[in-house]
């Protein structure tokens, strides 16, 4: 699609044929400095390197008081409260959703396994990894405008992704992703209900996440845990995830139950995740443990129970450093995992399911973005002619904030919000209903609950009837 690499196969690349004049597909035509069309650095294999930093460092929030804004909002729904731009991060919530795909190798691992238990282990690790990017991310993503979209094609990672803001009140974001090798479909809708409780802001997740492994004819569904931001009035902001996540394999009846534990009074359970996988007869097949900020392990139930009983008896259980012999990697992706200092108490014989990626060294100056997040709002030369006019990359408030132009970004944010309100009043006056472009309301085929389903056709790139929202 021209967003990530040269298209060697031509598959899933409608844009490659519709706008060939915008794309230089031959890596050998790049100059000796490694620049592609004088703009983009590429690797020897022709795959484009994504940017590693933002254009401008993060704006300091030290001179601003969250309390001055939130003191009138206790117990209210925060999606209707206008927040100053200084509390934002330069990404739309639609781009934040796309960060689910950062650890896509876990989906690939699930697709490659013949054993349904190992597939469920990989899916469980993927569900946990989807919230890992939120660690230390205390900035608020921009609320998407009604009709806003975001697309991402990563040929190097083997997927393409499209999302749309399908409702403004309540705010609902729908997304759809598929493997370029036609091996999986990942889709869902997110309705985060935000509330302020005096010292914290809580985001209660609503909406179903669905992953279909096409080769195995399997479908998994789950809902994300609750996210809470603490110390919004005074002190250092910190994030907590808590709640029970149930992942159901609708083909086999297997279920994974993950308990994201609340911090507790003394912080003993901070970031901890514990759970198990059971078959359709409720027999426990394995136990999963770890931290959503670090890593996830699994072991058999007997070993886990023996270890826990030993702990209760006061047996000395020293935290062991994880050696290469302890980690039984299942594929090359696991072998390439960066070394991270674990604080999870390792149970001998456990298998590593997932480990968080190391963040860039300058991440603290870039809103604590991961390397994947840094690349999401990258706007390359020629992309404007390919993207839908509703794509997040074209939002002037996010673009100006990313570039460090905070005053302009704030004015643009106000302008866009006012334009959205005016358009809504005009539709109400003319009794015209809003129609979504790429998704439609329907029923999740596996849970039977209401859901937003992809209508198809986005990558045909017929954007003639897209709304003017910017």
C-alpha positions as CSV (number, residue, x, y, z in Angstrom):
1,X,0.0,0.0,0.0
2,X,3.0,2.3,0.0
3,X,2.9,2.7,3.8
4,X,5.5,0.1,4.8
5,X,7.4,-1.7,2.2
6,X,7.8,-2.6,-1.4
7,X,5.0,-5.0,-2.5
8,X,6.7,-8.1,-3.7
9,X,3.6,-10.2,-4.0
10,X,1.0,-7.7,-5.0
11,X,-1.5,-9.4,-2.8
12,X,-3.9,-7.3,-0.8
13,X,-2.6,-4.1,-2.4
14,X,-5.4,-2.4,-4.3
15,X,-3.6,1.0,-3.8
16,X,-0.5,-0.4,-5.6
17,X,-2.5,-0.6,-8.8
18,X,-4.7,2.5,-8.4
19,X,-1.9,5.0,-7.7
20,X,1.3,3.7,-9.1
21,X,2.7,7.1,-9.7
22,X,2.8,7.7,-6.0
23,X,4.9,4.7,-5.1
24,X,8.5,3.8,-6.0
25,X,8.5,0.0,-5.6
26,X,12.1,-0.7,-6.6
27,X,14.5,-0.6,-3.6
28,X,17.5,-0.7,-6.0
29,X,16.5,2.8,-7.2
30,X,17.2,4.3,-3.8
31,X,20.4,6.3,-3.5
32,X,23.5,5.1,-1.6
33,X,22.5,6.9,1.6
34,X,19.7,4.5,2.0
35,X,17.0,7.1,1.3
36,X,13.9,6.1,-0.7
37,X,12.8,8.9,-3.1
38,X,15.1,11.1,-1.0
39,X,12.7,10.7,1.9
40,X,12.6,7.3,3.5
41,X,15.4,5.1,4.8
42,X,15.1,1.5,3.8
43,X,16.8,-1.7,4.7
44,X,18.7,-3.9,2.3
45,X,15.7,-6.1,1.8
46,X,13.6,-3.1,0.7
47,X,11.4,-3.0,3.8
48,X,11.0,0.6,5.1
49,X,12.4,1.6,8.4
50,X,9.9,3.5,10.5
51,X,10.8,6.6,12.4
52,X,12.3,6.1,15.9
53,X,11.3,9.4,17.5
54,X,8.6,12.1,17.3
55,X,9.3,15.5,15.6
56,X,9.2,17.4,19.0
57,X,9.6,16.3,22.6
58,X,6.7,16.0,25.0
59,X,5.2,19.2,26.4
60,X,5.6,19.6,30.1
61,X,2.4,19.1,32.2
62,X,4.0,20.4,35.4
63,X,2.4,23.8,35.2
64,X,-1.1,22.5,34.8
65,X,-3.6,21.2,37.4
66,X,-5.8,18.3,36.5
67,X,-7.9,19.0,39.6
68,X,-8.8,22.5,38.3
69,X,-10.6,20.7,35.4
70,X,-12.0,17.6,37.1
71,X,-13.2,18.9,40.5
72,X,-16.6,19.6,38.9
73,X,-16.8,16.2,37.2
74,X,-16.9,13.7,40.1
75,X,-19.0,10.7,39.2
76,X,-19.8,12.1,35.7
77,X,-19.2,10.5,32.3
78,X,-15.9,12.1,31.2
79,X,-16.4,11.6,27.4
80,X,-18.6,14.7,27.5
81,X,-16.0,16.9,29.3
82,X,-13.6,19.0,27.2
83,X,-10.1,18.6,28.5
84,X,-7.1,20.9,27.7
85,X,-4.8,19.6,25.1
86,X,-1.9,19.5,27.5
87,X,-3.3,16.3,29.0
88,X,-3.4,14.6,25.6
89,X,-0.9,12.5,23.7
90,X,-0.5,13.1,20.0
91,X,-2.5,10.0,18.9
92,X,-6.2,9.5,18.3
93,X,-8.0,6.7,20.3
94,X,-8.3,4.9,16.9
95,X,-4.5,4.8,16.7
96,X,-4.3,3.7,20.3
97,X,-6.5,0.7,19.4
98,X,-4.1,-0.2,16.6
99,X,-1.5,-0.9,19.3
100,X,-3.2,-4.2,19.8
101,X,-1.2,-5.3,16.8
102,X,2.2,-4.6,18.3
103,X,2.7,-8.2,19.4
104,X,1.1,-9.8,16.3
105,X,3.7,-12.5,16.4
106,X,1.5,-14.1,19.1
107,X,-1.3,-14.4,16.6
108,X,1.1,-16.0,14.1
109,X,2.2,-18.4,16.8
110,X,-1.4,-19.4,17.5
111,X,-2.0,-20.0,13.8
112,X,1.1,-22.2,13.6
113,X,0.2,-24.6,16.5
114,X,-1.6,-27.9,15.9
115,X,-2.4,-28.2,19.7
116,X,-5.5,-26.3,20.8
117,X,-4.0,-25.8,24.2
118,X,-0.9,-24.1,22.8
119,X,-3.2,-22.0,20.6
120,X,-5.1,-20.8,23.6
121,X,-1.9,-20.0,25.4
122,X,-0.8,-17.8,22.5
123,X,-4.2,-16.1,22.3
124,X,-4.1,-15.4,26.1
125,X,-0.7,-13.9,25.8
126,X,-1.9,-11.7,22.9
127,X,-4.9,-10.5,25.0
128,X,-2.5,-9.5,27.8
129,X,0.0,-7.9,25.5
130,X,-2.8,-5.7,24.0
131,X,-2.9,-3.7,27.3
132,X,0.9,-3.7,27.9
133,X,1.5,-0.6,25.8
134,X,-0.6,1.4,28.3
135,X,2.1,1.0,31.0
136,X,3.1,4.6,32.1
137,X,1.0,6.1,29.3
138,X,-0.8,8.7,31.4
139,X,-1.6,11.0,28.4
140,X,-5.1,10.9,27.1
141,X,-5.6,10.0,23.4
142,X,-7.7,12.4,21.3
143,X,-11.3,11.6,21.2
144,X,-12.0,10.6,17.6
145,X,-14.4,12.7,15.6
146,X,-17.6,11.0,14.3
147,X,-16.6,9.4,11.0
148,X,-12.9,9.6,11.7
149,X,-10.8,6.6,10.4
150,X,-7.4,5.1,10.7
151,X,-5.7,2.5,8.5
152,X,-2.4,0.7,8.8
153,X,-0.8,-1.8,6.5
154,X,2.3,-3.5,7.7
155,X,3.6,-5.9,5.1
156,X,6.7,-6.6,7.3
157,X,4.3,-7.8,10.1
158,X,1.8,-9.4,7.8
159,X,-1.5,-7.5,8.5
160,X,-3.7,-4.6,7.6
161,X,-6.0,-2.7,9.9
162,X,-8.9,-0.3,9.5
163,X,-11.0,1.5,12.2
164,X,-13.8,4.0,12.3
165,X,-15.5,6.1,14.9
166,X,-19.0,4.9,14.4
167,X,-20.8,6.8,17.2
168,X,-20.1,10.0,19.1
169,X,-22.6,9.7,22.0
170,X,-21.8,7.2,23.3
171,X,-18.3,7.1,21.8
172,X,-17.8,3.8,20.0
173,X,-14.8,2.8,17.9
174,X,-15.0,-0.2,15.6
175,X,-12.0,-2.0,14.1
176,X,-11.1,-4.8,11.7
177,X,-7.8,-6.4,10.9
178,X,-6.8,-9.3,8.7
179,X,-3.7,-11.2,8.0
180,X,-2.1,-10.6,4.6
181,X,-1.8,-14.4,4.3
182,X,-5.5,-14.8,5.0
183,X,-4.7,-16.7,8.2
184,X,-6.6,-14.6,10.7
185,X,-9.3,-12.0,11.2
186,X,-9.3,-9.7,14.3
187,X,-12.2,-7.4,14.9
188,X,-14.3,-5.7,17.6
189,X,-15.8,-2.5,19.0
190,X,-14.7,-0.5,22.0
191,X,-16.8,1.7,24.2
192,X,-14.6,2.9,27.1
193,X,-16.8,4.4,29.8
194,X,-14.7,6.9,31.7
195,X,-15.5,8.1,35.3
196,X,-13.7,10.4,37.7
197,X,-13.8,9.2,41.4
198,X,-11.9,12.0,43.2
199,X,-8.4,10.7,43.1
200,X,-8.6,8.4,40.1
201,X,-10.0,8.1,36.6
202,X,-11.5,4.7,35.7
203,X,-12.0,3.4,32.1
204,X,-14.5,0.6,32.1
205,X,-14.2,-1.4,28.9
206,X,-17.3,-2.3,26.9
207,X,-17.4,-4.1,23.6
208,X,-16.3,-7.6,22.5
209,X,-12.9,-8.5,21.0
210,X,-13.0,-11.3,18.5
211,X,-10.0,-13.3,17.0
212,X,-10.7,-15.8,14.3
213,X,-8.0,-18.3,13.3
214,X,-9.1,-19.2,9.8
215,X,-6.9,-22.3,9.3
216,X,-8.2,-23.9,12.4
217,X,-11.8,-22.7,12.0
218,X,-11.6,-21.3,15.5
219,X,-13.0,-18.1,17.1
220,X,-12.0,-16.5,20.4
221,X,-13.8,-13.7,22.2
222,X,-13.0,-11.6,25.3
223,X,-13.4,-8.2,26.9
224,X,-10.5,-6.0,28.1
225,X,-9.9,-5.4,31.9
226,X,-10.7,-2.1,33.6
227,X,-8.0,0.6,33.4
228,X,-7.5,3.1,36.2
229,X,-5.3,6.2,36.4
230,X,-4.3,7.1,40.0
231,X,-3.1,10.3,41.6
232,X,-4.8,12.7,39.1
233,X,-4.9,15.4,41.8
234,X,-1.5,15.2,43.4
235,X,1.5,12.9,43.2
236,X,2.9,10.8,40.4
237,X,0.3,9.4,38.0
238,X,0.3,5.6,37.7
239,X,-1.8,3.0,35.9
240,X,-3.6,-0.1,37.1
241,X,-5.4,-2.8,35.2
242,X,-7.9,-5.0,37.1
243,X,-10.8,-7.3,36.6
244,X,-11.4,-10.8,35.2
245,X,-10.9,-11.4,31.5
246,X,-12.5,-14.6,30.1
247,X,-11.3,-15.8,26.7
248,X,-13.6,-18.4,25.1
249,X,-12.7,-20.7,22.3
250,X,-16.1,-21.1,20.7
251,X,-15.0,-24.1,18.6
252,X,-13.6,-26.4,21.4
253,X,-15.3,-25.0,24.5
254,X,-11.9,-24.3,26.1
255,X,-11.8,-21.2,28.3
256,X,-9.0,-19.0,29.7
257,X,-9.8,-17.1,32.8
258,X,-7.3,-14.3,33.6
259,X,-7.5,-12.3,36.8
260,X,-5.8,-8.9,36.6
261,X,-5.3,-8.3,40.3
262,X,-6.0,-4.9,41.9
263,X,-3.0,-3.3,43.6
264,X,-4.1,-3.7,47.2
265,X,-3.1,-1.6,50.2
266,X,0.6,-2.4,50.1
267,X,1.0,-2.8,46.4
268,X,1.9,-6.5,46.7
269,X,-0.3,-7.5,43.8
270,X,0.5,-4.5,41.5
271,X,0.3,-5.4,37.8
272,X,-0.1,-9.1,38.6
273,X,-2.0,-11.5,36.3
274,X,-3.0,-15.0,37.3
275,X,-5.3,-17.4,35.7
276,X,-5.8,-20.8,34.1
277,X,-7.0,-22.6,31.0
278,X,-9.7,-25.2,31.3
279,X,-11.4,-27.5,28.8
280,X,-15.1,-27.8,28.1
281,X,-15.4,-30.2,31.1
282,X,-13.8,-27.6,33.4
283,X,-10.6,-29.5,33.9
284,X,-7.7,-27.2,34.4
285,X,-5.1,-27.7,31.7
286,X,-2.5,-25.2,32.7
287,X,-1.9,-22.2,35.0
288,X,-0.8,-18.8,33.7
289,X,1.0,-16.1,35.8
290,X,3.0,-13.0,35.4
291,X,2.6,-9.2,35.1
292,X,1.0,-7.3,32.2
293,X,3.9,-4.8,32.4
294,X,6.6,-7.5,32.1
295,X,6.0,-11.1,31.0
296,X,3.6,-14.0,31.1
297,X,4.5,-17.7,32.0
298,X,2.5,-20.9,32.1
299,X,3.0,-24.2,34.0
300,X,1.0,-27.3,34.8
301,X,-1.5,-27.0,37.6
302,X,0.2,-29.6,39.8
303,X,3.5,-27.8,39.7
304,X,1.8,-24.5,40.5
305,X,-0.1,-25.8,43.5
306,X,2.9,-27.5,44.9
307,X,4.9,-24.3,44.6
308,X,2.1,-22.3,46.3
309,X,1.8,-24.8,49.2
310,X,5.5,-24.6,49.7
311,X,5.2,-20.8,49.9
312,X,2.5,-21.0,52.5
313,X,4.6,-23.3,54.6
314,X,7.3,-20.7,54.7
315,X,9.7,-22.5,52.5
316,X,12.3,-20.2,51.1
317,X,11.4,-19.3,47.5
318,X,14.1,-17.1,46.2
319,X,13.4,-15.0,43.1
320,X,15.4,-16.7,40.4
321,X,16.9,-14.8,37.5
322,X,15.6,-16.2,34.2
323,X,18.2,-18.0,32.3
324,X,18.2,-19.1,28.7
325,X,17.7,-22.7,29.8
326,X,14.5,-21.7,31.6
327,X,12.9,-20.2,28.5
328,X,11.7,-22.8,26.1
329,X,11.2,-20.6,23.1
330,X,8.7,-21.8,20.6
331,X,9.8,-19.8,17.6
332,X,12.2,-17.2,16.4
333,X,10.1,-14.3,17.7
334,X,10.5,-15.6,21.2
335,X,14.3,-16.0,20.7
336,X,14.5,-12.3,19.6
337,X,12.7,-11.0,22.8
338,X,14.8,-8.3,24.4
339,X,16.3,-8.9,27.9
340,X,14.1,-7.4,30.5
341,X,14.7,-7.5,34.2
342,X,11.8,-9.5,35.6
343,X,10.2,-9.0,39.0
344,X,7.9,-12.0,38.5
345,X,8.7,-14.9,40.8
346,X,9.7,-17.7,38.4
347,X,8.4,-21.2,39.0
348,X,10.9,-23.8,37.7
349,X,9.7,-25.6,34.7
350,X,7.5,-22.8,33.4
351,X,7.3,-21.8,29.8
352,X,7.6,-18.2,28.6
353,X,4.5,-17.1,26.7
354,X,5.3,-13.4,26.2
355,X,7.6,-10.7,27.3
356,X,7.2,-6.9,26.8
357,X,9.2,-5.1,24.2
358,X,11.9,-2.7,25.4
359,X,10.9,0.9,24.8
360,X,13.1,3.4,23.0
361,X,15.7,5.1,25.2
362,X,14.0,8.5,24.7
363,X,10.5,7.1,25.4
364,X,9.9,9.3,28.5
365,X,10.3,12.4,26.2
366,X,7.8,10.9,23.8
367,X,4.8,10.3,26.0
368,X,6.2,6.9,27.0
369,X,5.4,5.6,23.5
370,X,6.6,2.2,22.3
371,X,8.6,2.0,19.1
372,X,5.4,0.8,17.4
373,X,3.4,3.7,18.8
374,X,6.0,6.2,17.6
375,X,5.4,5.1,14.0
376,X,1.6,5.3,14.0
377,X,1.1,9.0,13.1
378,X,3.9,9.1,10.6
379,X,2.8,10.8,7.4
380,X,5.1,10.1,4.5
381,X,5.3,11.9,1.2
382,X,2.5,10.8,-1.2
383,X,0.3,9.2,1.5
384,X,-2.2,12.0,1.5
385,X,-3.2,11.0,-2.1
386,X,-3.8,7.4,-0.9
387,X,-5.4,7.8,2.5
388,X,-9.1,8.4,3.2
389,X,-9.7,12.2,3.9
390,X,-11.0,11.1,7.3
391,X,-7.7,9.4,8.4
392,X,-6.2,10.4,11.8
393,X,-2.9,11.3,10.2
394,X,-4.6,14.3,8.6
395,X,-6.0,15.7,11.8
396,X,-4.5,19.2,12.2
397,X,-4.7,19.3,16.0
398,X,-2.8,16.0,16.5
399,X,-0.3,16.9,13.8
400,X,0.5,20.2,15.4
401,X,0.8,18.8,18.8
402,X,3.2,16.1,17.5
403,X,5.2,18.9,16.0
404,X,5.3,20.9,19.2
405,X,2.9,23.7,18.1
406,X,0.7,23.5,21.2
407,X,-1.1,26.8,20.7
408,X,-2.0,26.0,17.2
409,X,-3.0,22.5,18.2
410,X,-5.3,23.8,20.9
411,X,-7.0,26.2,18.5
412,X,-7.4,23.4,15.9
413,X,-8.9,21.1,18.5
414,X,-11.5,23.7,19.5
415,X,-12.3,24.4,15.8
416,X,-12.8,20.7,15.0
417,X,-15.0,20.1,18.0
418,X,-17.1,23.2,17.1
419,X,-17.3,22.0,13.5
420,X,-18.6,18.6,14.7
421,X,-21.2,20.2,16.9
422,X,-22.4,22.5,14.1
423,X,-22.7,19.5,11.7
424,X,-24.7,17.6,14.3
425,X,-27.1,20.5,14.8
426,X,-27.5,20.8,11.0
427,X,-28.4,17.1,10.7
428,X,-30.9,17.4,13.5
429,X,-32.4,20.4,11.8
430,X,-32.8,18.6,8.5
431,X,-33.8,15.3,10.3
432,X,-30.9,13.5,8.6
433,X,-29.4,10.5,10.3
434,X,-25.7,9.8,10.4
435,X,-24.6,6.8,8.3
436,X,-21.4,5.0,9.1
437,X,-19.1,4.3,6.1
438,X,-17.1,1.2,6.7
439,X,-19.0,-0.6,9.6
440,X,-22.6,-1.5,10.4
441,X,-24.5,-2.6,13.4
442,X,-25.1,-6.3,13.8
443,X,-24.7,-9.3,16.0
444,X,-21.5,-10.9,17.0
445,X,-21.8,-14.4,15.4
446,X,-20.2,-16.1,18.3
447,X,-21.5,-14.3,21.4
448,X,-24.9,-13.3,20.0
449,X,-24.4,-9.8,21.5
450,X,-24.7,-6.5,19.6
451,X,-21.5,-5.6,17.8
452,X,-20.2,-3.4,14.9
453,X,-19.1,-5.5,11.9
454,X,-16.9,-4.5,9.0
455,X,-18.9,-3.8,5.8
456,X,-15.8,-4.3,3.5
457,X,-14.6,-2.2,0.6
458,X,-12.3,0.2,2.4
459,X,-9.2,-1.0,0.5
460,X,-10.9,-0.5,-2.9
461,X,-10.1,3.1,-2.0
462,X,-13.3,4.7,-3.2
463,X,-13.4,7.7,-0.8
464,X,-15.7,9.9,-2.8
465,X,-18.5,9.9,-0.3
466,X,-16.4,10.3,2.9
467,X,-17.6,13.2,5.2
468,X,-15.7,16.4,5.6
469,X,-14.7,16.4,9.3
470,X,-11.4,18.3,9.3
